[in-house]
Amino acid sequence: MVFKHILVTGACGQVGSELISELSLRYGSNRIIASDIKQCSLPEGVRFVPMNVLDRTALDAVIRENGIDTVFHLAAILSADGEKNPALAFSVNMQGTFNVLESSRINSVERVMIPSTIGVFGPETPKDNVPVLTIIKPRTMYGITKYGAELLGNYYFEKYSLDVRGLRYPGLISYKTPPTAGTTDYAVDVFYHAVTGKPYTCFLKKDTKLPMMYMPDAIGSFLKLSEVPRSRLRYSMDYNVSAFTFDPEGLFAVIMRYVPDLRVSYEPDFRQKIADSWPASLDSIDAENDWGFKPEYDLDNTVRDMISHLRERLQKTGHL
């Protein structure tokens, strides 16, 4: 399928901003409409439309008036913020996703891509090599709503034959967008401290293992899933993807190969409870077999690339 008119919701977020850059390279900037509640920097030629996914009328108009055939729905409230404001997380993650799916259905959109997360898992889920089909009992509003989004996507595929696809992201690491307050964002924030010579205080315990992935592989896998023929897919919304697993102590040890004077300490906060409910590793075999998922970056390559890019930015601009 050739994507002719693409809508990206949540375009200014961590994944959205980098996804749009890659979509522009593959399909051309003039085919993309980026939407979010706030303006952000975008590749030249990409049109920005201010929009809240809770505004169904505006969403219908954007899809209908622009002949959208493909939607990448990335607008969401993430784990830590979802615990601070569960009502907002429920509205954006559940009602927003329903609005996108329903608008796509009535306006004959051909394909809808919705990322899910390891947040759908809970304490009852096995800790290691978690398969696609397993016990799913999330304990956070983020996880509850993202699992609800998975079920909605499956429902719209089965009932209306709307081609909805998704994958469960692990923690994501990127040098392009600054860290926020997410549960896995320590694995980004520590690089900023390492490159600038500042001590880092980690909000998770040193032995908290979680699955992770470098952003180029996250974007590449999402696009690969979007482009594969539907006939190859056994699942709609449920594919696990992951590149490697580490705990804070292990990550910091690898960083110290390149920044030996990095100083770290640990002060676990409310995010520790969230991390404890998530698995340590995912089994990506279904994604590998069905649509050729294969990450290119291991942990060492990720660390080297992160440090290299952040040092280059610091040297050029004087800040991160």
C-alpha positions as a Markdown table, in Angstrom:
| # | Residue | x | y | z |
|---|---|---|---|---|
| 1 | Met | 0.0 | 0.0 | 0.0 |
| 2 | Val | 1.2 | 3.5 | -0.9 |
| 3 | Phe | 0.2 | 6.0 | 1.7 |
| 4 | Lys | -1.2 | 9.0 | -0.2 |
| 5 | His | -2.6 | 11.3 | 2.6 |
| 6 | Ile | -1.3 | 10.7 | 6.1 |
| 7 | Leu | -2.5 | 12.1 | 9.4 |
| 8 | Val | -0.3 | 11.9 | 12.5 |
| 9 | Thr | -1.9 | 12.7 | 15.9 |
| 10 | Gly | 0.3 | 13.5 | 18.8 |
| 11 | Ala | 2.8 | 14.7 | 16.3 |
| 12 | Cys | 4.9 | 16.7 | 18.7 |
| 13 | Gly | 5.6 | 13.9 | 21.1 |
| 14 | Gln | 8.7 | 11.7 | 21.4 |
| 15 | Val | 7.7 | 9.1 | 18.9 |
| 16 | Gly | 5.5 | 11.4 | 16.7 |
| 17 | Ser | 8.3 | 14.0 | 16.0 |
| 18 | Glu | 10.7 | 11.3 | 14.8 |
| 19 | Leu | 8.1 | 9.3 | 13.0 |
| 20 | Ile | 7.1 | 12.4 | 10.9 |
| 21 | Ser | 10.8 | 12.9 | 9.8 |
| 22 | Glu | 11.0 | 9.3 | 8.6 |
| 23 | Leu | 7.5 | 9.5 | 6.9 |
| 24 | Ser | 8.6 | 12.7 | 5.1 |
| 25 | Leu | 11.7 | 10.9 | 3.7 |
| 26 | Arg | 9.7 | 7.9 | 2.6 |
| 27 | Tyr | 6.5 | 9.4 | 1.2 |
| 28 | Gly | 7.2 | 13.2 | 0.9 |
| 29 | Ser | 6.3 | 16.0 | 3.3 |
| 30 | Asn | 3.4 | 17.2 | 1.2 |
| 31 | Arg | 1.5 | 14.0 | 2.0 |
| 32 | Ile | 1.6 | 14.5 | 5.8 |
| 33 | Ile | -0.7 | 16.4 | 8.1 |
| 34 | Ala | 0.7 | 16.7 | 11.7 |
| 35 | Ser | -1.7 | 17.4 | 14.5 |
| 36 | Asp | -1.3 | 18.1 | 18.2 |
| 37 | Ile | -2.6 | 20.5 | 20.8 |
| 38 | Lys | 0.6 | 22.5 | 20.5 |
| 39 | Gln | 2.8 | 23.7 | 17.6 |
| 40 | Cys | 6.3 | 22.2 | 17.2 |
| 41 | Ser | 9.1 | 22.1 | 14.8 |
| 42 | Leu | 8.4 | 20.0 | 11.7 |
| 43 | Pro | 10.1 | 19.1 | 8.5 |
| 44 | Glu | 9.7 | 21.6 | 5.7 |
| 45 | Gly | 6.5 | 21.0 | 3.8 |
| 46 | Val | 4.6 | 19.1 | 6.6 |
| 47 | Arg | 1.3 | 20.9 | 7.3 |
| 48 | Phe | 0.4 | 21.4 | 11.0 |
| 49 | Val | -3.2 | 21.4 | 12.1 |
| 50 | Pro | -3.9 | 22.3 | 15.8 |
| 51 | Met | -6.3 | 19.6 | 17.1 |
| 52 | Asn | -7.3 | 17.8 | 20.2 |
| 53 | Val | -8.3 | 14.2 | 19.5 |
| 54 | Leu | -11.2 | 14.7 | 22.0 |
| 55 | Asp | -12.7 | 17.1 | 19.4 |
| 56 | Arg | -14.6 | 14.6 | 17.2 |
| 57 | Thr | -16.0 | 17.3 | 14.9 |
| 58 | Ala | -12.5 | 18.7 | 14.2 |
| 59 | Leu | -11.1 | 15.2 | 13.7 |
| 60 | Asp | -13.9 | 14.3 | 11.2 |
| 61 | Ala | -13.2 | 17.4 | 9.3 |
| 62 | Val | -9.5 | 16.9 | 9.0 |
| 63 | Ile | -9.8 | 13.3 | 7.8 |
| 64 | Arg | -12.7 | 14.0 | 5.4 |
| 65 | Glu | -11.4 | 17.3 | 3.9 |
| 66 | Asn | -7.9 | 16.0 | 3.3 |
| 67 | Gly | -8.8 | 12.6 | 2.0 |
| 68 | Ile | -6.8 | 10.9 | 4.7 |
| 69 | Asp | -6.1 | 7.2 | 3.9 |
| 70 | Thr | -3.7 | 6.4 | 6.8 |
| 71 | Val | -3.7 | 7.5 | 10.4 |
| 72 | Phe | -0.8 | 7.2 | 12.8 |
| 73 | His | -2.5 | 7.7 | 16.2 |
| 74 | Leu | 0.1 | 8.7 | 18.7 |
| 75 | Ala | -1.8 | 11.2 | 21.0 |
| 76 | Ala | -1.7 | 9.8 | 24.5 |
| 77 | Ile | -1.1 | 10.5 | 28.2 |
| 78 | Leu | 1.9 | 8.4 | 29.3 |
| 79 | Ser | 2.5 | 6.4 | 32.5 |
| 80 | Ala | 3.7 | 8.8 | 35.1 |
| 81 | Asp | 1.5 | 11.7 | 34.0 |
| 82 | Gly | -1.4 | 9.2 | 33.8 |
| 83 | Glu | -1.0 | 8.5 | 37.5 |
| 84 | Lys | -1.0 | 12.2 | 38.3 |
| 85 | Asn | -4.1 | 12.9 | 36.2 |
| 86 | Pro | -6.0 | 9.6 | 35.6 |
| 87 | Ala | -9.1 | 11.3 | 34.4 |
| 88 | Leu | -7.2 | 13.1 | 31.6 |
| 89 | Ala | -5.4 | 9.8 | 30.7 |
| 90 | Phe | -8.8 | 8.0 | 30.5 |
| 91 | Ser | -10.3 | 10.7 | 28.3 |
| 92 | Val | -7.3 | 11.1 | 25.9 |
| 93 | Asn | -6.3 | 7.4 | 25.7 |
| 94 | Met | -9.8 | 5.9 | 25.5 |
| 95 | Gln | -12.1 | 8.5 | 24.1 |
| 96 | Gly | -9.4 | 9.9 | 21.9 |
| 97 | Thr | -8.7 | 6.4 | 20.4 |
| 98 | Phe | -12.4 | 5.7 | 20.0 |
| 99 | Asn | -12.8 | 9.0 | 18.1 |
| 100 | Val | -9.9 | 8.2 | 15.8 |
| 101 | Leu | -11.2 | 4.7 | 15.0 |
| 102 | Glu | -14.8 | 5.9 | 14.5 |
| 103 | Ser | -13.8 | 8.8 | 12.3 |
| 104 | Ser | -11.6 | 6.5 | 10.3 |
| 105 | Arg | -14.4 | 4.0 | 9.9 |
| 106 | Ile | -17.0 | 6.5 | 8.7 |
| 107 | Asn | -14.5 | 8.3 | 6.4 |
| 108 | Ser | -13.2 | 5.2 | 4.8 |
| 109 | Val | -9.6 | 5.4 | 6.1 |
| 110 | Glu | -7.7 | 2.4 | 4.9 |
| 111 | Arg | -5.2 | 1.9 | 7.7 |
| 112 | Val | -4.8 | 3.0 | 11.3 |
| 113 | Met | -1.6 | 2.5 | 13.3 |
| 114 | Ile | -1.7 | 2.7 | 17.1 |
| 115 | Pro | 1.3 | 2.0 | 19.3 |
| 116 | Ser | 0.7 | 0.1 | 22.5 |
| 117 | Thr | 3.1 | -0.4 | 25.4 |
| 118 | Ile | 4.6 | -2.8 | 28.0 |
| 119 | Gly | 2.3 | -0.8 | 30.4 |
| 120 | Val | -0.5 | -3.1 | 29.5 |
| 121 | Phe | 1.1 | -5.9 | 31.5 |
| 122 | Gly | 0.8 | -6.1 | 35.3 |
| 123 | Pro | 2.3 | -8.0 | 38.3 |
| 124 | Glu | 0.5 | -11.2 | 37.4 |
| 125 | Thr | 2.3 | -11.2 | 34.0 |
| 126 | Pro | 5.4 | -13.5 | 33.8 |
| 127 | Lys | 8.5 | -11.4 | 34.2 |
| 128 | Asp | 10.7 | -12.9 | 31.5 |
| 129 | Asn | 10.2 | -13.5 | 27.7 |
| 130 | Val | 6.6 | -12.4 | 27.8 |
| 131 | Pro | 4.6 | -13.7 | 24.8 |
| 132 | Val | 1.9 | -11.9 | 22.9 |
| 133 | Leu | -0.9 | -14.0 | 24.6 |
| 134 | Thr | -0.4 | -13.9 | 28.3 |
| 135 | Ile | -2.0 | -12.6 | 31.5 |
| 136 | Ile | -2.8 | -8.9 | 31.1 |
| 137 | Lys | -4.0 | -7.1 | 34.3 |
| 138 | Pro | -2.5 | -3.6 | 34.2 |
| 139 | Arg | -2.3 | -1.6 | 37.4 |
| 140 | Thr | -1.9 | 1.9 | 36.1 |
| 141 | Met | -4.4 | 4.2 | 34.2 |
| 142 | Tyr | -1.9 | 4.3 | 31.3 |
| 143 | Gly | -1.8 | 0.5 | 31.1 |
| 144 | Ile | -5.6 | 0.1 | 31.5 |
| 145 | Thr | -6.3 | 2.6 | 28.8 |
| 146 | Lys | -3.7 | 1.3 | 26.4 |
| 147 | Tyr | -5.0 | -2.2 | 26.8 |
| 148 | Gly | -8.5 | -0.8 | 26.2 |
| 149 | Ala | -7.1 | 0.8 | 23.0 |
| 150 | Glu | -5.8 | -2.6 | 21.9 |
| 151 | Leu | -9.2 | -4.1 | 22.4 |
| 152 | Leu | -10.9 | -1.3 | 20.5 |
| 153 | Gly | -8.5 | -1.7 | 17.6 |
| 154 | Asn | -9.1 | -5.5 | 17.5 |
| 155 | Tyr | -12.9 | -4.8 | 17.7 |
| 156 | Tyr | -12.8 | -2.4 | 14.8 |
| 157 | Phe | -10.8 | -4.8 | 12.7 |
| 158 | Glu | -13.1 | -7.8 | 13.4 |
| 159 | Lys | -16.4 | -5.9 | 13.2 |
| 160 | Tyr | -15.8 | -3.3 | 10.5 |
| 161 | Ser | -12.7 | -4.7 | 8.7 |
| 162 | Leu | -10.8 | -1.5 | 9.4 |
| 163 | Asp | -7.1 | -2.4 | 9.1 |
| 164 | Val | -5.9 | -1.4 | 12.5 |
| 165 | Arg | -2.4 | -2.4 | 13.5 |
| 166 | Gly | -0.3 | -1.9 | 16.6 |
| 167 | Leu | 2.7 | -3.1 | 18.6 |
| 168 | Arg | 3.7 | -3.0 | 22.2 |
| 169 | Tyr | 6.7 | -0.7 | 22.7 |
| 170 | Pro | 9.2 | -1.2 | 25.5 |
| 171 | Gly | 11.0 | 1.7 | 27.0 |
| 172 | Leu | 12.4 | 4.0 | 24.2 |
| 173 | Ile | 15.7 | 5.8 | 24.1 |
| 174 | Ser | 16.3 | 8.9 | 22.0 |
| 175 | Tyr | 18.7 | 11.7 | 21.7 |
| 176 | Lys | 16.4 | 13.9 | 19.6 |
| 177 | Thr | 13.7 | 14.7 | 22.2 |
| 178 | Pro | 14.5 | 15.6 | 25.8 |
| 179 | Pro | 13.5 | 13.2 | 28.6 |
| 180 | Thr | 10.2 | 13.8 | 30.3 |
| 181 | Ala | 9.0 | 12.2 | 33.6 |
| 182 | Gly | 8.2 | 8.8 | 32.1 |
| 183 | Thr | 8.9 | 5.6 | 34.0 |
| 184 | Thr | 11.7 | 4.5 | 31.6 |
| 185 | Asp | 13.0 | 8.0 | 30.9 |
| 186 | Tyr | 15.9 | 7.6 | 33.3 |
| 187 | Ala | 17.5 | 5.7 | 30.4 |
| 188 | Val | 17.5 | 9.0 | 28.4 |
| 189 | Asp | 18.1 | 11.5 | 31.2 |
| 190 | Val | 21.3 | 9.9 | 32.4 |
| 191 | Phe | 22.9 | 10.5 | 29.0 |
| 192 | Tyr | 22.3 | 14.3 | 29.3 |
| 193 | His | 23.9 | 14.2 | 32.8 |
| 194 | Ala | 26.8 | 12.1 | 31.5 |
| 195 | Val | 27.6 | 14.4 | 28.6 |
| 196 | Thr | 27.4 | 17.6 | 30.6 |
| 197 | Gly | 29.4 | 16.1 | 33.6 |
| 198 | Lys | 26.6 | 16.4 | 36.1 |
| 199 | Pro | 25.8 | 13.7 | 38.7 |
| 200 | Tyr | 22.6 | 11.8 | 38.1 |
| 201 | Thr | 20.1 | 10.6 | 40.6 |
| 202 | Cys | 18.0 | 7.7 | 39.3 |
| 203 | Phe | 14.4 | 7.3 | 40.3 |
| 204 | Leu | 14.4 | 3.5 | 40.0 |
| 205 | Lys | 16.3 | 0.9 | 42.0 |
| 206 | Lys | 19.5 | -0.2 | 40.5 |
| 207 | Asp | 18.3 | -3.7 | 39.8 |
| 208 | Thr | 15.0 | -2.8 | 38.0 |
| 209 | Lys | 15.2 | -4.7 | 34.7 |
| 210 | Leu | 13.0 | -3.5 | 31.9 |
| 211 | Pro | 12.9 | -4.1 | 28.1 |
| 212 | Met | 14.1 | -1.2 | 26.0 |
| 213 | Met | 14.7 | -0.1 | 22.4 |
| 214 | Tyr | 16.6 | 2.6 | 20.6 |
| 215 | Met | 14.3 | 5.1 | 18.7 |
| 216 | Pro | 15.6 | 4.3 | 15.2 |
| 217 | Asp | 14.5 | 0.7 | 15.7 |
| 218 | Ala | 11.2 | 1.9 | 17.3 |
| 219 | Ile | 10.3 | 4.0 | 14.2 |
| 220 | Gly | 11.6 | 1.4 | 11.8 |
| 221 | Ser | 9.5 | -1.4 | 13.3 |
| 222 | Phe | 6.4 | 0.7 | 13.4 |
| 223 | Leu | 6.7 | 1.6 | 9.7 |
| 224 | Lys | 7.6 | -2.0 | 8.8 |
| 225 | Leu | 4.5 | -3.2 | 10.4 |
| 226 | Ser | 2.5 | -0.5 | 8.6 |
| 227 | Glu | 3.7 | -1.5 | 5.2 |
| 228 | Val | 3.5 | -5.3 | 5.3 |
| 229 | Pro | 0.6 | -7.1 | 3.6 |
| 230 | Arg | -2.3 | -7.7 | 6.0 |
| 231 | Ser | -2.3 | -11.4 | 5.0 |
| 232 | Arg | 1.0 | -11.9 | 6.8 |
| 233 | Leu | -0.4 | -10.7 | 10.2 |
| 234 | Arg | -1.9 | -13.1 | 12.8 |
| 235 | Tyr | -2.6 | -10.2 | 15.2 |
| 236 | Ser | -3.9 | -6.7 | 14.9 |
| 237 | Met | -2.8 | -4.7 | 17.9 |
| 238 | Asp | -0.8 | -7.0 | 20.0 |
| 239 | Tyr | 2.8 | -7.5 | 18.7 |
| 240 | Asn | 5.6 | -7.4 | 21.2 |
| 241 | Val | 8.8 | -5.8 | 20.1 |
| 242 | Ser | 12.0 | -5.3 | 22.1 |
| 243 | Ala | 15.7 | -5.0 | 21.4 |
| 244 | Phe | 17.4 | -5.6 | 24.8 |
| 245 | Thr | 16.9 | -5.6 | 28.6 |
| 246 | Phe | 18.9 | -3.9 | 31.2 |
| 247 | Asp | 18.6 | -2.4 | 34.7 |
| 248 | Pro | 19.9 | 1.0 | 35.7 |
| 249 | Glu | 23.1 | -0.4 | 37.1 |
| 250 | Gly | 23.9 | -2.2 | 33.9 |
| 251 | Leu | 23.1 | 0.8 | 31.7 |
| 252 | Phe | 25.3 | 3.0 | 33.8 |
| 253 | Ala | 28.2 | 0.5 | 33.6 |
| 254 | Val | 28.1 | 0.6 | 29.8 |
| 255 | Ile | 27.9 | 4.4 | 29.8 |
| 256 | Met | 31.0 | 4.6 | 32.1 |
| 257 | Arg | 33.0 | 2.8 | 29.4 |
| 258 | Tyr | 32.7 | 6.1 | 27.5 |
| 259 | Val | 32.2 | 8.5 | 30.4 |
| 260 | Pro | 34.3 | 7.1 | 33.2 |
| 261 | Asp | 33.6 | 9.9 | 35.6 |
| 262 | Leu | 29.8 | 9.6 | 35.6 |
| 263 | Arg | 28.5 | 9.7 | 39.1 |
| 264 | Val | 25.1 | 8.1 | 40.0 |
| 265 | Ser | 22.9 | 7.7 | 43.0 |
| 266 | Tyr | 19.5 | 6.1 | 43.6 |
| 267 | Glu | 16.4 | 7.7 | 45.1 |
| 268 | Pro | 13.4 | 5.5 | 44.0 |
| 269 | Asp | 10.1 | 7.4 | 43.8 |
| 270 | Phe | 6.5 | 6.6 | 42.8 |
| 271 | Arg | 7.6 | 5.3 | 39.4 |
| 272 | Gln | 9.3 | 2.4 | 41.0 |
| 273 | Lys | 5.9 | 0.8 | 41.7 |
| 274 | Ile | 5.0 | 1.3 | 38.1 |
| 275 | Ala | 8.2 | -0.3 | 36.9 |
| 276 | Asp | 7.8 | -3.2 | 39.3 |
| 277 | Ser | 4.5 | -4.1 | 37.6 |
| 278 | Trp | 6.1 | -4.4 | 34.2 |
| 279 | Pro | 8.0 | -7.4 | 32.7 |
| 280 | Ala | 11.8 | -7.6 | 32.5 |
| 281 | Ser | 11.8 | -8.9 | 28.9 |
| 282 | Leu | 9.5 | -9.5 | 26.0 |
| 283 | Asp | 9.4 | -12.3 | 23.4 |
| 284 | Ser | 9.3 | -10.7 | 20.0 |
| 285 | Ile | 9.2 | -14.0 | 18.0 |
| 286 | Asp | 5.8 | -13.4 | 16.5 |
| 287 | Ala | 6.8 | -10.0 | 15.2 |
| 288 | Glu | 10.0 | -11.6 | 13.8 |
| 289 | Asn | 8.2 | -14.4 | 12.1 |
| 290 | Asp | 5.1 | -12.5 | 10.8 |
| 291 | Trp | 6.6 | -9.2 | 9.5 |
| 292 | Gly | 10.4 | -9.4 | 9.8 |
| 293 | Phe | 11.0 | -7.4 | 13.0 |
| 294 | Lys | 14.8 | -7.2 | 13.5 |
| 295 | Pro | 16.3 | -4.5 | 15.6 |
| 296 | Glu | 19.6 | -3.1 | 14.4 |
| 297 | Tyr | 20.9 | -1.6 | 17.6 |
| 298 | Asp | 22.2 | -3.5 | 20.6 |
| 299 | Leu | 22.9 | -1.8 | 24.0 |
| 300 | Asp | 26.5 | -0.9 | 23.3 |
| 301 | Asn | 25.7 | 0.6 | 19.9 |
| 302 | Thr | 22.8 | 2.5 | 21.4 |
| 303 | Val | 25.0 | 4.0 | 24.2 |
| 304 | Arg | 27.8 | 5.0 | 21.7 |
| 305 | Asp | 25.3 | 6.6 | 19.3 |
| 306 | Met | 23.5 | 8.5 | 22.1 |
| 307 | Ile | 26.8 | 9.9 | 23.5 |
| 308 | Ser | 28.1 | 10.8 | 20.1 |
| 309 | His | 25.0 | 12.7 | 19.0 |
| 310 | Leu | 24.6 | 14.5 | 22.4 |
| 311 | Arg | 28.3 | 15.5 | 22.5 |
| 312 | Glu | 28.0 | 16.8 | 18.9 |
| 313 | Arg | 24.9 | 18.9 | 19.8 |
| 314 | Leu | 26.6 | 20.3 | 22.9 |
| 315 | Gln | 29.7 | 21.2 | 20.9 |
| 316 | Lys | 27.7 | 23.0 | 18.2 |
| 317 | Thr | 25.1 | 24.8 | 20.3 |
| 318 | Gly | 26.6 | 24.9 | 23.8 |
| 319 | His | 23.6 | 23.3 | 25.4 |
| 320 | Leu | 21.4 | 20.2 | 25.2 |
